[in-house]
């Protein structure tokens, strides 16, 4: 990406944050749906990839059903962006009404134990809104990791935006961020990680909807190293402005096996929790990239 394109992309995101958050909520909702509908009708690579991914999640879906799901998926994806652009301007008091997560006692009890908690989420619905619910409604600070984006100014915007919501954001740079996350957990803190896609060499292979995919080892390794509680969570949108979700039972560290074997078993358990949430609400899974290993092998 050249410097001119970097500036263009950064400018467009900046316009989104500056402009959308000033729109009345109904206007922002309508704008998001319009953008989603136009993008879906163009049938670009992202839409086709989304349909291909959804075909694995809903293997018995007809072509017509897949098109319906991908259309709903693009609307869900743009809803995420419209909400995210507006989040810094929203009244935190709304989070207790607009976000309803079942079994949040699992999170509260784990934090009360003093062990620290790793909340692992897939790209379902709006994980930033869930984070705002944690900081704004529960009053809990937490630490997360953000992938470095290009241009660098765009990454800086993302970090500033998330920090404005009360999150501590670390760059995705391997050992340094891992060490900081471990320290936060050992002090009884909360770490939230989006963990359903990892194309690095350190990723763990899992069975995901019947085929092999790779997911991050970080959540399982952090739990083993620090004794923190590993809690998967899944989210979904309703027909109203509210977002719903639930915390799944904690993934325990196996008593037997090598470190690699324990990591593989724990990561598979996280993948299984993710799969259950995605299967129930496939249209809210914002996976517009290649994920499964045999899809990656198709590249020339």
Helices and strands as residue ranges (DSSP letters): H 3-20, H 25-42, H 45-57, H 63-87, G 92-94, H 95-98, E 99-102, H 105-112, E 117-121, H 127-136, E 142-146, H 152-164, E 167-171, H 175-186, E 190-194, E 204-208, E 211-215, H 218-226, E 229-237, E 243-251, H 259-280, G 282-284, H 293-296
